[in-house]
Every structure is written in C-alpha cells, then in structure tokens.
Amino acid sequence: MPELPEVETVRAGISPHLIGAKIGAIEIRNDRLRYPIPKAIESLYGAEIMAIERRAKYLILYTEKHKVLIHLGMSGAIRIVENEGDLEWQKHDHFIMQMDNDQLMVYHDPRRFGFILLYDREAEIPFLEKLAPEPLSDAFSTDYLFAKLNSRTRPIKSVVMDQAFVVGAGNIYANESLFMAGIHPERPANNLNREEVERLVSAIKAVLTRAITQGGTTLKDFTTPDGHPGYFAQELLVYGQKGQPCALCQTPIERIVLGNRATYFCPQCQK
C-alpha cells in the first residue's frame, strides 16, 4: 500500500508535468473505485493546475475554483505519459487527464480501493479533518506524541500506524522506526517514557526522510510516476527479514502478527 514516502514521490514526480498546464481533456474509463469518480470532474476542462500538495497519504490538485483529492488505496499508481501517441492502455487504467502540453496523467488501480473526488476550492475535505500532524513537520514532536500516548494502552506499533496519531508510518515504516528506536512493537503505548518517545519521533522522521530520498519502497505494486521502482527496500533492516541476523547484534529477526499485520523485530535490541 502506498504510504507517505510513496505518495510524496508521486507528488514530486507529477508536479513538473502538471503545474502550470491546463486540462485539455478528461476521460473516466471506469468510475467504480472505492467511491465513484464524480461525473462533475469533467467540468475541470480548461482549468489550470495551480499547485499539487500532499497531506498524509492523499494528493490534492488545486485549480482556481476546485481541488481534486486523490488516494492511491492499496495498489493505485499514477504515471505520466509524454504524449497521447505513446499511451499504451493497461487493463486497470481508470482515469486519464490530458494536459494542453500533450502530457497525460493516468490513474491505475487494479484493486480499486483508491478514489478521486472533486471539491470546491474553499470546501473542507472530511478525510483530512482528523489527521495527525505531518511527521516531518515541527508539530510532530516529542511533546506532541508523549501527550497523545499518555492514556493509550494499545501496542505502540498499532498506535504508530493510526493516522490520528502519526500519518504516513504504514506497516513497513512502523517496523523500521521501532527497530531504530529500540522499542518492542508490543509495548503498551503509555508504557514508553519520554526518552523512548523522543527516540521514536526521531526514528520516524529519519526513516520516512530516507525512504523519500530513495523514492519509496519496492514491493509488489509501487513504482514511481516514470515507471521506476523505489529503492528503500534495499535498506530494510527488519521488515520481511524473519530469521535473518539482526544488523546490530546478529540475533535472528522474529515475526509475529499484530493487529492483523506482519510485525518484525529483534528480540534482543527492542525492549
């Protein structure tokens, strides 16, 4: 599932092709995503893409009067095609937006858990209202997270993956961050002391920053908008490493299921 680093990679990849260009054509090939693509989105014909932002795992495209919210779901991807003559249709291409510079943005989603929705420029977007601060911002701090964890008895890994506490730290990045911080994934969240929370905040920032720099994580579905895979998977220290020696102490990495998600950790380094 595309997480914050993958979505940020997509934002950076599509922005140079779309910002400043006007929408020349829109084609909805299949509107049956998690929520149907609104027919009204075709009214964006002629509108200029003024900005593209990311909030958590969402992309937001801004025009003068509207904004388009895009979520990639479990397997969604966006690719840029240089001109219509180079477009090779793929089975799960659901939405195409052609710009006046002849480039096309193609939304592809085999599992159809993503969505594309249209809002007025000044309207609130319900999906964004209860999200935690951006993890790479100053608002995501030791003070913030320590206060949020104070009364939470859930396992810390489950809390880290909860978008109301930390945005963008999906399963891969939660595993890696907890390993870097030396914290066992099953620890009750309110059992962490302030120094441990400080280590965790620093680890989350470091892991996500490194993943963005590397272009995301290569698993089954993710590629960058130009079709290349991400490379952060080459640096994974615990995720998917069951039975492999810990990079720090050589103890075999263990795997458990926590909150229905595969969880990897070093029993020696993570307490």
C-alpha beads as a LAMMPS data file, in Angstrom:
LAMMPS data file: protein, C-alpha beads

271 atoms
270 bonds

1 atom types
1 bond types

-500.0 500.0 xlo xhi
-500.0 500.0 ylo yhi
-500.0 500.0 zlo zhi

Masses

1 110.0

Atoms # bond

1 1 1 0.000 0.000 0.000
2 1 1 1.474 3.369 -0.953
3 1 1 2.394 5.255 2.211
4 1 1 3.707 8.771 2.814
5 1 1 7.101 8.329 1.083
6 1 1 5.499 6.744 -1.984
7 1 1 2.824 9.436 -2.216
8 1 1 5.422 12.170 -1.751
9 1 1 7.460 10.564 -4.538
10 1 1 4.379 10.661 -6.770
11 1 1 3.708 14.312 -5.903
12 1 1 7.280 15.286 -6.745
13 1 1 7.178 13.221 -9.910
14 1 1 3.966 14.585 -11.411
15 1 1 4.300 18.227 -10.330
16 1 1 6.739 19.377 -13.055
17 1 1 4.459 17.915 -15.734
18 1 1 1.131 19.251 -14.446
19 1 1 1.625 22.515 -12.561
20 1 1 1.052 25.451 -14.876
21 1 1 -0.591 23.307 -17.555
22 1 1 -4.269 23.446 -18.430
23 1 1 -6.547 20.452 -18.588
24 1 1 -7.325 19.686 -22.214
25 1 1 -9.382 16.536 -21.792
26 1 1 -10.631 14.168 -19.080
27 1 1 -11.669 10.577 -19.626
28 1 1 -13.271 8.364 -16.990
29 1 1 -12.769 4.833 -18.250
30 1 1 -14.110 3.146 -15.125
31 1 1 -15.630 5.182 -12.284
32 1 1 -16.037 2.191 -9.941
33 1 1 -13.367 2.896 -7.368
34 1 1 -13.933 2.901 -3.593
35 1 1 -16.137 5.919 -4.245
36 1 1 -17.399 6.565 -7.793
37 1 1 -15.428 9.200 -9.691
38 1 1 -17.866 12.131 -9.921
39 1 1 -19.011 12.990 -13.419
40 1 1 -18.654 16.652 -12.419
41 1 1 -14.886 16.279 -12.579
42 1 1 -15.190 16.700 -16.355
43 1 1 -16.073 20.352 -15.638
44 1 1 -12.352 20.926 -14.995
45 1 1 -11.800 21.122 -18.755
46 1 1 -9.691 24.220 -19.434
47 1 1 -8.698 24.729 -15.787
48 1 1 -5.056 25.311 -14.898
49 1 1 -3.338 23.087 -12.323
50 1 1 -2.014 25.713 -9.921
51 1 1 -0.493 23.523 -7.194
52 1 1 -0.177 19.916 -6.043
53 1 1 0.139 19.132 -2.354
54 1 1 0.341 16.008 -0.235
55 1 1 -1.407 15.589 3.104
56 1 1 -0.619 12.271 4.770
57 1 1 -1.325 9.700 2.025
58 1 1 -3.567 11.994 -0.025
59 1 1 -2.715 14.078 -3.080
60 1 1 -4.538 17.363 -3.632
61 1 1 -4.547 19.041 -7.051
62 1 1 -5.608 22.694 -6.982
63 1 1 -7.230 24.732 -9.722
64 1 1 -8.605 28.250 -9.324
65 1 1 -12.094 27.048 -8.346
66 1 1 -11.685 23.411 -7.350
67 1 1 -9.440 20.834 -5.754
68 1 1 -9.141 17.171 -6.613
69 1 1 -8.440 14.660 -3.835
70 1 1 -6.619 11.520 -4.930
71 1 1 -5.980 8.450 -2.799
72 1 1 -3.995 5.529 -4.182
73 1 1 -5.653 2.906 -1.990
74 1 1 -3.910 -0.475 -1.798
75 1 1 -2.476 -0.688 -5.291
76 1 1 -3.078 2.627 -7.022
77 1 1 -0.431 4.319 -9.137
78 1 1 -0.121 7.432 -11.262
79 1 1 2.051 7.537 -14.336
80 1 1 2.886 10.369 -16.691
81 1 1 2.789 9.695 -20.432
82 1 1 4.686 12.212 -22.556
83 1 1 2.118 12.342 -25.372
84 1 1 -1.044 10.544 -26.440
85 1 1 0.767 8.603 -29.161
86 1 1 2.905 6.897 -26.505
87 1 1 -0.065 5.814 -24.377
88 1 1 -0.368 2.051 -24.042
89 1 1 -3.638 1.257 -22.326
90 1 1 -3.425 -1.046 -19.335
91 1 1 -6.319 -3.097 -18.010
92 1 1 -6.840 -1.093 -14.830
93 1 1 -6.360 2.447 -16.174
94 1 1 -9.454 4.139 -14.721
95 1 1 -8.892 7.859 -15.193
96 1 1 -6.914 9.919 -17.708
97 1 1 -6.307 13.651 -17.652
98 1 1 -4.683 15.140 -20.735
99 1 1 -2.978 18.500 -20.437
100 1 1 -2.576 21.224 -23.046
101 1 1 1.145 20.385 -23.163
102 1 1 0.132 16.962 -24.586
103 1 1 1.204 15.088 -21.457
104 1 1 -1.221 12.724 -19.777
105 1 1 -1.749 11.757 -16.149
106 1 1 -3.050 8.202 -15.908
107 1 1 -4.579 6.781 -12.709
108 1 1 -4.180 2.993 -12.462
109 1 1 -5.678 0.863 -9.681
110 1 1 -6.071 -2.935 -10.005
111 1 1 -7.810 -3.394 -6.636
112 1 1 -9.914 -0.221 -6.939
113 1 1 -9.570 0.750 -3.265
114 1 1 -8.382 4.244 -4.159
115 1 1 -10.550 7.180 -5.154
116 1 1 -10.674 10.517 -6.961
117 1 1 -13.060 13.157 -5.614
118 1 1 -13.845 16.760 -6.527
119 1 1 -14.345 19.643 -4.072
120 1 1 -14.875 23.374 -4.327
121 1 1 -11.628 25.254 -3.701
122 1 1 -12.695 26.572 -0.277
123 1 1 -14.554 23.467 0.915
124 1 1 -13.334 21.359 3.821
125 1 1 -12.242 17.818 2.973
126 1 1 -13.640 15.397 5.571
127 1 1 -10.856 12.835 5.027
128 1 1 -8.265 15.339 6.237
129 1 1 -10.002 16.744 9.296
130 1 1 -8.794 14.292 11.982
131 1 1 -5.316 13.545 10.710
132 1 1 -2.270 13.861 12.931
133 1 1 0.390 16.496 12.158
134 1 1 2.766 15.795 9.290
135 1 1 5.572 13.642 10.725
136 1 1 8.309 15.698 9.084
137 1 1 6.949 18.960 10.469
138 1 1 7.879 20.672 13.731
139 1 1 4.355 19.961 15.001
140 1 1 5.202 16.265 15.213
141 1 1 7.383 16.472 18.291
142 1 1 8.239 14.595 21.471
143 1 1 5.849 16.821 23.427
144 1 1 3.024 16.105 20.976
145 1 1 3.456 12.322 20.839
146 1 1 4.198 11.842 24.557
147 1 1 0.936 13.615 25.425
148 1 1 -1.015 11.549 22.865
149 1 1 0.347 8.252 24.212
150 1 1 -0.292 9.058 27.856
151 1 1 -3.594 7.180 28.133
152 1 1 -3.214 4.661 25.313
153 1 1 -2.787 1.024 26.253
154 1 1 -2.735 -0.351 22.710
155 1 1 0.565 -1.803 21.407
156 1 1 2.849 1.016 20.305
157 1 1 3.078 -0.347 16.753
158 1 1 -0.703 -0.162 16.365
159 1 1 -0.681 3.429 17.592
160 1 1 2.159 4.403 15.249
161 1 1 0.098 3.073 12.339
162 1 1 -3.007 5.015 13.397
163 1 1 -3.423 8.135 11.241
164 1 1 -4.916 10.000 14.202
165 1 1 -1.524 9.777 15.962
166 1 1 1.089 9.523 13.201
167 1 1 0.413 9.967 9.498
168 1 1 2.300 8.062 6.851
169 1 1 4.023 5.449 9.009
170 1 1 2.426 2.361 7.497
171 1 1 3.420 -1.188 8.304
172 1 1 6.868 -1.158 6.700
173 1 1 7.874 2.179 8.193
174 1 1 6.407 1.391 11.628
175 1 1 8.521 -1.772 11.803
176 1 1 11.663 0.050 10.738
177 1 1 11.086 3.029 13.044
178 1 1 10.513 0.882 16.128
179 1 1 13.677 -1.069 15.365
180 1 1 15.687 2.127 15.003
181 1 1 14.259 3.400 18.309
182 1 1 14.920 0.088 20.098
183 1 1 11.277 -0.314 21.153
184 1 1 9.399 -3.629 21.139
185 1 1 6.269 -3.389 18.947
186 1 1 4.036 -4.987 21.609
187 1 1 4.866 -2.460 24.347
188 1 1 1.759 -0.630 25.610
189 1 1 1.933 2.900 24.209
190 1 1 1.556 4.545 27.612
191 1 1 4.447 2.443 28.949
192 1 1 7.015 4.438 26.967
193 1 1 8.979 7.028 28.900
194 1 1 9.790 10.436 27.489
195 1 1 13.289 9.457 26.327
196 1 1 11.872 6.491 24.406
197 1 1 9.223 8.677 22.779
198 1 1 11.946 11.127 21.768
199 1 1 13.876 8.268 20.137
200 1 1 10.728 7.100 18.363
201 1 1 9.897 10.551 16.990
202 1 1 13.462 10.911 15.701
203 1 1 13.349 7.423 14.182
204 1 1 10.055 8.029 12.366
205 1 1 11.403 11.258 10.891
206 1 1 14.670 9.589 9.852
207 1 1 13.048 6.513 8.299
208 1 1 10.484 8.494 6.317
209 1 1 13.080 11.021 5.155
210 1 1 15.387 8.272 3.952
211 1 1 12.532 6.476 2.200
212 1 1 11.524 9.673 0.390
213 1 1 15.123 10.225 -0.681
214 1 1 15.243 6.680 -2.055
215 1 1 11.927 7.085 -3.879
216 1 1 9.734 4.830 -1.760
217 1 1 9.747 1.111 -1.128
218 1 1 9.706 -1.565 -3.806
219 1 1 7.054 -4.161 -3.073
220 1 1 4.606 -5.789 -5.491
221 1 1 2.799 -2.664 -6.644
222 1 1 4.726 0.546 -6.176
223 1 1 6.559 2.313 -8.965
224 1 1 7.385 5.972 -9.386
225 1 1 5.472 8.065 -11.973
226 1 1 8.179 7.421 -14.562
227 1 1 7.786 3.674 -14.120
228 1 1 10.860 3.012 -11.975
229 1 1 10.664 1.112 -8.669
230 1 1 11.534 2.645 -5.322
231 1 1 14.769 1.540 -3.714
232 1 1 14.215 1.829 0.036
233 1 1 13.515 -1.924 0.163
234 1 1 17.241 -2.425 -0.267
235 1 1 17.750 -0.779 3.150
236 1 1 15.056 -2.558 5.175
237 1 1 16.568 -3.829 8.421
238 1 1 13.709 -5.837 9.930
239 1 1 10.651 -5.825 7.662
240 1 1 10.499 -9.104 5.754
241 1 1 13.728 -10.286 7.406
242 1 1 12.391 -13.179 9.530
243 1 1 15.237 -15.480 10.526
244 1 1 17.916 -13.150 9.198
245 1 1 20.587 -11.886 11.625
246 1 1 19.927 -8.500 13.191
247 1 1 22.177 -5.863 11.669
248 1 1 23.184 -4.743 15.174
249 1 1 23.506 -7.897 17.280
250 1 1 23.151 -10.869 14.884
251 1 1 20.118 -12.257 16.779
252 1 1 17.598 -13.749 14.302
253 1 1 14.752 -11.380 13.453
254 1 1 11.357 -12.626 14.651
255 1 1 7.917 -12.268 13.081
256 1 1 4.539 -12.061 14.817
257 1 1 1.095 -10.889 13.717
258 1 1 -0.059 -7.753 15.498
259 1 1 -3.312 -6.068 14.595
260 1 1 -3.591 -8.425 11.599
261 1 1 -0.317 -7.091 10.212
262 1 1 3.033 -8.829 9.898
263 1 1 5.370 -7.424 12.535
264 1 1 9.137 -7.888 12.556
265 1 1 11.541 -7.104 15.381
266 1 1 14.812 -8.036 17.051
267 1 1 14.094 -9.657 20.444
268 1 1 17.485 -8.561 21.714
269 1 1 17.619 -4.918 20.558
270 1 1 13.961 -3.995 21.034
271 1 1 12.766 -3.895 24.623

Bonds

1 1 1 2
2 1 2 3
3 1 3 4
4 1 4 5
5 1 5 6
6 1 6 7
7 1 7 8
8 1 8 9
9 1 9 10
10 1 10 11
11 1 11 12
12 1 12 13
13 1 13 14
14 1 14 15
15 1 15 16
16 1 16 17
17 1 17 18
18 1 18 19
19 1 19 20
20 1 20 21
21 1 21 22
22 1 22 23
23 1 23 24
24 1 24 25
25 1 25 26
26 1 26 27
27 1 27 28
28 1 28 29
29 1 29 30
30 1 30 31
31 1 31 32
32 1 32 33
33 1 33 34
34 1 34 35
35 1 35 36
36 1 36 37
37 1 37 38
38 1 38 39
39 1 39 40
40 1 40 41
41 1 41 42
42 1 42 43
43 1 43 44
44 1 44 45
45 1 45 46
46 1 46 47
47 1 47 48
48 1 48 49
49 1 49 50
50 1 50 51
51 1 51 52
52 1 52 53
53 1 53 54
54 1 54 55
55 1 55 56
56 1 56 57
57 1 57 58
58 1 58 59
59 1 59 60
60 1 60 61
61 1 61 62
62 1 62 63
63 1 63 64
64 1 64 65
65 1 65 66
66 1 66 67
67 1 67 68
68 1 68 69
69 1 69 70
70 1 70 71
71 1 71 72
72 1 72 73
73 1 73 74
74 1 74 75
75 1 75 76
76 1 76 77
77 1 77 78
78 1 78 79
79 1 79 80
80 1 80 81
81 1 81 82
82 1 82 83
83 1 83 84
84 1 84 85
85 1 85 86
86 1 86 87
87 1 87 88
88 1 88 89
89 1 89 90
90 1 90 91
91 1 91 92
92 1 92 93
93 1 93 94
94 1 94 95
95 1 95 96
96 1 96 97
97 1 97 98
98 1 98 99
99 1 99 100
100 1 100 101
101 1 101 102
102 1 102 103
103 1 103 104
104 1 104 105
105 1 105 106
106 1 106 107
107 1 107 108
108 1 108 109
109 1 109 110
110 1 110 111
111 1 111 112
112 1 112 113
113 1 113 114
114 1 114 115
115 1 115 116
116 1 116 117
117 1 117 118
118 1 118 119
119 1 119 120
120 1 120 121
121 1 121 122
122 1 122 123
123 1 123 124
124 1 124 125
125 1 125 126
126 1 126 127
127 1 127 128
128 1 128 129
129 1 129 130
130 1 130 131
131 1 131 132
132 1 132 133
133 1 133 134
134 1 134 135
135 1 135 136
136 1 136 137
137 1 137 138
138 1 138 139
139 1 139 140
140 1 140 141
141 1 141 142
142 1 142 143
143 1 143 144
144 1 144 145
145 1 145 146
146 1 146 147
147 1 147 148
148 1 148 149
149 1 149 150
150 1 150 151
151 1 151 152
152 1 152 153
153 1 153 154
154 1 154 155
155 1 155 156
156 1 156 157
157 1 157 158
158 1 158 159
159 1 159 160
160 1 160 161
161 1 161 162
162 1 162 163
163 1 163 164
164 1 164 165
165 1 165 166
166 1 166 167
167 1 167 168
168 1 168 169
169 1 169 170
170 1 170 171
171 1 171 172
172 1 172 173
173 1 173 174
174 1 174 175
175 1 175 176
176 1 176 177
177 1 177 178
178 1 178 179
179 1 179 180
180 1 180 181
181 1 181 182
182 1 182 183
183 1 183 184
184 1 184 185
185 1 185 186
186 1 186 187
187 1 187 188
188 1 188 189
189 1 189 190
190 1 190 191
191 1 191 192
192 1 192 193
193 1 193 194
194 1 194 195
195 1 195 196
196 1 196 197
197 1 197 198
198 1 198 199
199 1 199 200
200 1 200 201
201 1 201 202
202 1 202 203
203 1 203 204
204 1 204 205
205 1 205 206
206 1 206 207
207 1 207 208
208 1 208 209
209 1 209 210
210 1 210 211
211 1 211 212
212 1 212 213
213 1 213 214
214 1 214 215
215 1 215 216
216 1 216 217
217 1 217 218
218 1 218 219
219 1 219 220
220 1 220 221
221 1 221 222
222 1 222 223
223 1 223 224
224 1 224 225
225 1 225 226
226 1 226 227
227 1 227 228
228 1 228 229
229 1 229 230
230 1 230 231
231 1 231 232
232 1 232 233
233 1 233 234
234 1 234 235
235 1 235 236
236 1 236 237
237 1 237 238
238 1 238 239
239 1 239 240
240 1 240 241
241 1 241 242
242 1 242 243
243 1 243 244
244 1 244 245
245 1 245 246
246 1 246 247
247 1 247 248
248 1 248 249
249 1 249 250
250 1 250 251
251 1 251 252
252 1 252 253
253 1 253 254
254 1 254 255
255 1 255 256
256 1 256 257
257 1 257 258
258 1 258 259
259 1 259 260
260 1 260 261
261 1 261 262
262 1 262 263
263 1 263 264
264 1 264 265
265 1 265 266
266 1 266 267
267 1 267 268
268 1 268 269
269 1 269 270
270 1 270 271
